[in-house]
């Protein structure tokens, strides 16, 4: 099958940037699906704002501004923008949605007419996403696209020799995903009751929060983040209503790091309560769960053993096969 991906971002990228901090979840997902579909024997092209037209590991990368004619594809997959279907020709179309998009926003983002013109099937990220997506924006059909985890996480060795700091918790999501809420809970409820605790967070512009054993982690190559994760006792993620999947939680799960969350947005779908972490009903429960995981080695080992049992189940090849089954 001849497949193309369509994307338009304010920054340039291609598959060589797979481990770059500049990529968000949407771009990481596109790259991994493109690689997996290629490995399954399909001809794949990515049309985006890549710096050069080139072929990388059998995937053609074409700058979106360099197109001088419409090319026909068997399947076109757009990264969250129906208007991009205008630049190619394809009978089968899939829109991967990375947003809630109520009707007002759907119209304001100039998606409404393009959506009804091209009639794509919509790939949603889970039940929470489905509950927040207006029926009109998925009227031509939808399915759940189960994301995989990058090979760099799957191939990371997890064993008892990992240098785990039993006093260290980490936050690896974007700062706007309720990091300030987490800092508030940490300062008022967790740190006063567990003075040995340290919290490693994604860097903030406002450094006034840097006390109560809160430290900014280094960002850059994902190997740095992986080393921070496998050195941590737990991942603390309150969640956010705009979080439709949360790759940060899925990556931590693959590295066997227990997760404490308030379950806001899709975070409740990433954690099996009492098995791979805890879903708290409020900030008091959140802090209690975190302190218990810090203090109770038996509890932590139980959560970790459950995570080890399900490791390696979420691959991008499985995600690509799922996508093709839903055409």
N, C-alpha and C positions, 0 to 999 in steps of 0.2 A: 504494500500500500504506500502511496506517495502522500506524506503527511507534512503539513507546515504548522508552525507555531507563530503567532502574531503578538507582538508586544511593543510598547512604546513607553520608555521611561525618560526621566530627565538626566540620567547618567548612562554611560556606555558600559556594556558588559558582554561577555560571552562565556563559554564553558571553562575557560582558563581561570575565571574568577570564582569558581565554585566555593573556594574556602575563604573568600574575601569578606571582611566585615561589612563592606558597603552593600552587599546583597541583602534583600529582605526575603521573607518567606516565599512571595510570589515568584521571584526570579529563581530562587533555589529550586522550587517545584518545577518550573519550566525546564531548567537544565536537566534535572534528574529524569523527568519524563522523556525528554528528547533522547537522552543517552540510553534509557531502557528500551524505548521503542526501536531504536537503531539496533540494539543487541538482539531484539526479537526478529530482525530481518527486514524491517521497514526502511524506506527511504525518507529521511527527515531533513527538513529545512527550517531554520529559525529566521524570521524576518523581524528585526528589531533595530535599535540604533547602535549596533556594534560598530566599532571603529573601522574595521576593514571587512571587505567581502573575502571570506576564506573558508576552507574546509578544515574542520578540526575533528579528528577521530570519526570520520565518515559522516559528520553532520555539516551541512552547508549553512553558513552564517551570512546573511545578506542585510546590508544596511537599508533600512526602510525608505530612506531618501534616494536610493539608487535604483529603485524600480522604474523601468520605462515601459513595461507592458504587464498585463494581467497574466499570471501563470495559473494553470489549472492544477488542482490537487484533489486527491480522493477524500481527504479529510483536512479541515482547517480548525485549529484550536486557538481561540483568542484568550489572552490573559486579561480578563476583566473589562474588555472594551469592544462592544458590538460594532462600532464604527470601523474598526480595522478589517472587518470582513469585506469592506468595499474595495480593497486593493488587490484581492485575489479572486479566483473563481473556484468554487467547491460546492458540491451538492450537500455534503455532510458537514455540519458545523457544530462545534462544542464551545460554549462559553464557560470558562472556569471562573467562577465568582469568588472574589476575595472580600466582598463587602455585603453589608445588609441591604443597602439601597432601597429605601422606601420610594413610593411613587414620585414624591416631590423631587427627591435627589436623582432618581432615574431619569426624569425629564430634564432637570437642570444640568446633568452631565451629558446631555444629548444622546442618551441611550435608547429612548423610547421608540423613535421611528426606525432606527437601525435594527433594533431587536425584532420589530414586527416585519421588517423588510427581509431579514435573513433567517428568522425563525430557528435559532440555534437551540439545541438541548443544553440545559444548564447543569454543570457539575457543582454540587454543593458539598460542604465539608463536614456535615453532621446534622444531628437532630436540632441542636441549638440554632444553627444557621438556617435550617428549614423553617423553624418557628418564627424567625425574624425576617424572612424574605417574603415579600408580598406575592400572592398567587399570580398576579398579572406578569410579574417579572420572571416567571418560570412556567408560563402557560403552555409552552411547546414541549414540555417534558423536563424532568430532572432526574438525577441519580446522585448517589453519594460516592465521592472519590476518596478512597482511603489512602492517605499519604504514606509514603515510606520514610525510611531514615537513611541518610547518606552513608555510603560505605565507610567513610572515615570513622563514624560512630560504631558501626557494626564490627569493624575490624580492630577496634581498640580492645586490647587485652584487659579483662577484668578478673582479678584474682586477689588473694589475701595479701599479696605483696604491695598492692597499691597503697601509697602513703596517704591514708585517710586521716584527716584532722577531725577528731571526734567533737571538737568545739566549733567547727566551721559550718555555717550555712551560706547559701549562695542564691543570688537572683541573676538570671541570664537573659531575661526578656528586655524589651525596650523600656526606657524610663517612663514613657507615657502610659505604660500598662500598669498603672497603680503602684509604681515604686514609692511614691510619697506616702501612700497608705501603708505600705509595708514598713517603711522607716518609722512612721508614727507608732505602729503596733510594736515594733522592735524596741523603740526607746521607752515606751510607757509600760509595756507588759512583759516582754521577753527578757531584755537585758537586765532590768532591776531584779529579776528572779533567777537569772543565770549569768553571773558576772564573768564567767569564763568564755561566754559565747562571743563569736566574731561573725559579722555579716559582710560578705563580699558582694558588691553591687555593680551594676552597669554604671559607668560614669555619668554624673549629673553636671549640668551647667552651674548649678548652685551648690557650692562647696560648704555651705553653712551647716549642712547635715552631718558633716564628718566628725562625729564623736560617738560615744557609746559603743566603741569597738566596731564602727562601721568603716569599711575600706572600699576604695574603688578598684575594681579589677582592671587589668590591662586588656585592651581590645585590639584586634588585628587579625592575624591568622587564627583559624578555628582550632588549631592544635593547642593554642594557649588556653582557649576556653575549655577544651576537653580536659586538659591537665587540671584546671581549676575545679571542674565538675567532679572528676574522679577522686579529687582530694577532699571533697566536701561530704559532710555527714548527711545533708539534706538540701533540697531545693525549696525555697519559699517563694510561692507565686500566688498572690491574692486572686489574680485573674482580672479581666476587664470586659465590659459588655461588648466592646468592638473585637474581642478575640474570638475568632470563628473556628480556630483549630488549636493553635499554639504549638509550633514546632519545638520551642524551647522545652516544653514539658515532655514531648515525645523523645527528644534527644536525651534528656536526663533519664527517662525510663529505660532507654536502650543502654545507658551507662550504669544502670542499676542504682540510681540515686533516688531515695524515697522523696515524695513530694507532699508538701503541706499547702493546701489551697483553701480559699473561701468559695471556690467553685463558680466564681463570676464568669459569665460568658460560657465558653466551651470547656473551661478547665475541669468541670465535673465529668466530662467525657474522657479525659485523659488519665483519671485516677480511679482505681478500684478501692473504695473506702475500706480501710482496715486491712488491706492486702498489699497494696503498692504505695500507700500513703494515706492521707486523711483529708476529707472534705469538711471543713469547719462551717458551722452555721453562723458564727459571729467572730469578732476579734478576740474575745475571751477564750473561746474554744481553739481558735487558731494558735494563740500563744501557749495554751496548755498542751496541745499536740506537739508543738515544736520543742517545748521544754522536756516533755516525756521522751521524745526521740533522742534528744541530747543526752538525757540521763540514763535511759534504759537500754543497755546493750542487748538484752534478750529481744526486746521489741524491734530494735534496729536490725538485728540479724534476721529476724522473722520477715520483715519487709524486704530486705535485700535478697533473701533466698527466694521469695516469691517473684521478684524482678528477674533474678537469674533464670528462673524456669521459663519465662516468656520472652527471653532475649532472642533477637534474630528473626522474629516473626513478621516484622513490618519492613518489607523490601520494596524498592521502587519498581522492580520487575513485576511484582504482584499488583502494584498500583496501576502500571501500564496495562497489564492484562485485564484488570477490572474495567479500565476506561474503554478498552476495545470491545468488551462484552456488552457495554451499554450503548453502543452506537445505534 
